[in-house]
Amino acid sequence: MPLKTLLIPTADGQADAFAAFPDHGEQHPGVLMYADGFGIRPVLREMARELAGHGYYVLVPNLFYRHGPAPVIDLPAHIGEEVRPALMAQLMPLIEAHTAERVLRDADAYLGFLTTQPEVAAGPVAVTGYCIGGLLAVRTAAAHPGRVAAVAAFHGPVGAAGPGTLAEITAQVHFGHAESDLTPEALGELNRALDAAQVDYTSEIYPGTVHGFTMSDTDAFDPAGLQRHWERLLPLLDRTLATS
């Protein structure tokens, strides 16, 4: 599965990125994948390759390109709990600087770039995200209702988008929450907001998981949670995107 290194022109400069896609000389539905707060690293390349192997062109931008190319901070091969606080101390100023306005400007650029790649088929795309990337995915889908047919977010703070943003979503939605991130009561509140917005969705807590459960290079990794994530994500894309 080839990986292509790319530069995406944005309103604020150029975002470094990579794409994974089947090497068959064909066109494939596009998927914009937002990384978690730790950003582009080997595990994201593995996940993009896995998804591309199911017939998709997967674009993964460096969310924090304004602060430099990925990796923006030095990351160990394994992000254990002993190093996580120090890493988060470096990352939080970058996350806090990534305002909703910046997210939407970047989303315009990322979707415009994705849909004009020669390997990408015409038609709507999907957006998926992890951790903070899940919130970015929701905001992207809400801002581009005619272009985004599916949105999936995993262990992401999606409730922070607010009812007004949820009401703008026309895409089919899946939210996979970590058990440590969301109480059943908070899940009920979120799902009631989705119902009120008349969103076509599934939203569930993945049993026994903690925040970051999809990321195999962290102590949070849960193999069953990752598998459940694929079992929810792939049918969603199959339903909403015309695979070649």
Secondary structure as GFF3:
##gff-version 3
##sequence-region A 1 244
A	DSSP	beta_strand	3	10	.	.	.	ID=ss1
A	DSSP	beta_strand	13	20	.	.	.	ID=ss2
A	DSSP	beta_strand	30	34	.	.	.	ID=ss3
A	DSSP	alpha_helix	42	52	.	.	.	ID=ss4
A	DSSP	beta_strand	57	61	.	.	.	ID=ss5
A	DSSP	three_ten_helix	65	67	.	.	.	ID=ss6
A	DSSP	alpha_helix	84	97	.	.	.	ID=ss7
A	DSSP	alpha_helix	100	114	.	.	.	ID=ss8
A	DSSP	beta_strand	125	130	.	.	.	ID=ss9
A	DSSP	alpha_helix	132	143	.	.	.	ID=ss10
A	DSSP	beta_strand	148	154	.	.	.	ID=ss11
A	DSSP	three_ten_helix	158	161	.	.	.	ID=ss12
A	DSSP	alpha_helix	162	166	.	.	.	ID=ss13
A	DSSP	beta_strand	172	178	.	.	.	ID=ss14
A	DSSP	alpha_helix	184	196	.	.	.	ID=ss15
A	DSSP	beta_strand	201	206	.	.	.	ID=ss16
A	DSSP	alpha_helix	223	240	.	.	.	ID=ss17
###
